[in-house]
Each structure stands twice: as structure tokens, then as C-alpha cells.
């Protein structure tokens, strides 16, 4: 629960600092969603992850590493939630496992 509190506060800061659709805001939403998903709040986490991916795709494009990384996180989320069909659909949008990097904002953005 403590981690979710930290990510919720970080998300609130990001929402004040960045305009809607900014990739940093998308990354903050993804981290928060992953934290609440780990607490078993899957429906809420799913909405957050999908919104985070949408923001990155709209601002950076679908082939950008950030967009693809969030797609990979969504695939892992669906695997953990025992929804293999959705996981596979998202896995096709993500990079190869060896190419994965930590989910973090691009400093150039």
C-alpha cells in the first residue's frame, strides 16, 4: 500500500507539471497503474495502463520505445491477471525481451 501512495503522489505531481498527452505523464500513469495492479485492483490498473499507452502512442507514435515498453508492461499485467489472449495481443506491440529497458521517461522529451 505504501508504494501505491508514493506513485499516487508522483502521478499528482506529474499531472500538475505536464500537459495531458505528454509522455512523462503517460509513464507516471503506467507506474501508478502497475502499483495498484500489484494490489489486486486489476480493473482500475487496466484503465490506467491503457490510458498511459494511449498517451505515449498519441505523442510519440506506436513504434517509440516508450510506447512499446508500456505495451510490454500491459502484456505482463494481463499474464499476471490470467488473461493470456489479451497478453498475446499486447505482446505483439512490445520489444523483444532482451531489448527491454526500465520504464522511464526519455530525458529529451
N, C-alpha and C positions, 0 to 999 in steps of 0.2 A: 504494500500500500504506500510505503514511503516513496518508492521510485515513481509511482504514478503521480504523487503530489509534486515532485520535482519536475517531471515532464509537463504537468499541467501548468505550473508556474512558468516554465520555459516557453510553452506554447502561448501563454498570455502575453509574454514579453515580445515574442515574435509577431503576434497579431498586431501589436502596437507599433512595432518597428518597420514592418514590411507591408506593402500593399497586397491586397488579395491577388492571388495568382503568382506571387513571387516564389521562386524555387526554394528559398530558405524557409518560407512559411510552410511549403509542402513537406520539407524534411522534418520540421518541428512537429507537424501533424502526424507524420509517419511514426516518429519516435513515441509520441503520446499514445497513438493507437496500438503500437506494439506492447506498450506497458499495460494498457487496460486489457488487451487480449490475453496477456500472461495471467491476469487476474480472473480470467474466465468470462469476461464481458465481451463475448465474441461479436454479437450484433453491432454493438457500439464501435468496437475496434474495426470491424469490416467497413463501416461507413467512413471512419477516419482514414483508413488506408486507401480506400478508393478515391476519396477527395484529395489526398496527398498525391496520388499518382496522376489524377486529372490535372492538378495544378502544375506539376512538373511537365507533363506532356504538352499542356497548352502554352507554357512559357519557354520550354527548352526543346520540345519535339520528342517523338516516341523513341528515337534511337539514341538520345542523350544518355550517358552513363547514369545520371541521377534517376531518370525515368525508368531505365532498365533495372537499376538496383531496387527501386521501390517495387517494381513488378516481381522481382525475385523474393523480396520480403513478403509480398502478398501470397506468392506460391507457397512459401514455407508456412505462413499463417494458415492457409487452407489445409495443408498437410497435417498440421497440429490439430486442426479442428475436424479432422477426418472427413474432408471433402475433396477426395482425390481428383474428381473431374474438373473442379474449379482450379485446383492446384496445377494441373497439367496445362490448362488453358493459359494461366499466367506464366508458367514456366517457359512457354514458347516466346514470351516477351522479355525474358531476363537473360543476362550474360551467362556464359559457361561458368560453372562453379570455380574453376581456377582463376577466372578473371574478376571475381567479386572482390570488392574493396569495402571497407567500412562505410556505412551510410552517413555521409557528412556533406555539408554544403560545399559547392565549388567556390573558392575564395574569389574567383574572377567575376562571380555573379553579383 
